[in-house]
Amino acid sequence: APIHTAPVTQAPAAPVQTVPTSTRTYTPDDLAKAAMQLMDKGMQAQLMQLIQSFGVASLMELSPEHYGNFATGLRGMGAQI
């Protein structure tokens, strides 16, 4: 006997919903407070290496477009920011 199958219909794909994200902005004060946490832990040498990795000699010379990446570096070293 022939086997009858119902035709398979696919439901239309739902539109992809994008979740709005916001980029956290940091101030020099935010970065300085986080850096102080690391200094209090005796991590001055590591902190200086991080600062110098951005091509500057001090936190005050860091340009605003690098604040987010610098904050990520501080967080990676254990700072709460």
Backbone hydrogen bonds, N-H to C=O, Kabsch-Sander energy under -0.5 kcal/mol:
donor,donor_aa,acceptor,acceptor_aa,energy
4,H,2,P,-0.5
5,T,3,I,-0.5
9,T,7,P,-0.5
18,T,16,V,-0.5
24,R,22,S,-0.6
31,L,27,T,-2.1
32,A,28,P,-2.5
33,K,29,D,-2.4
34,A,30,D,-2.0
35,A,31,L,-2.5
36,M,32,A,-2.3
37,Q,33,K,-1.4
38,L,34,A,-1.3
39,M,35,A,-2.3
40,D,36,M,-2.6
41,K,37,Q,-0.8
42,G,39,M,-1.8
43,M,38,L,-2.4
47,L,43,M,-2.4
48,M,44,Q,-2.6
49,Q,45,A,-2.0
50,L,46,Q,-2.1
51,I,47,L,-2.6
52,Q,48,M,-2.8
53,S,49,Q,-1.6
54,F,50,L,-0.5
54,F,51,I,-1.5
55,G,52,Q,-2.1
56,V,51,I,-1.1
61,E,58,S,-1.2
62,L,59,L,-1.3
66,H,63,S,-2.4
67,Y,64,P,-1.4
70,F,66,H,-2.6
71,A,67,Y,-2.7
72,T,68,G,-2.0
73,G,69,N,-2.0
74,L,70,F,-2.5
75,R,71,A,-2.6
76,G,72,T,-2.2
77,M,73,G,-1.0
77,M,74,L,-0.6
78,G,75,R,-1.4
79,A,74,L,-2.4
81,I,79,A,-0.9
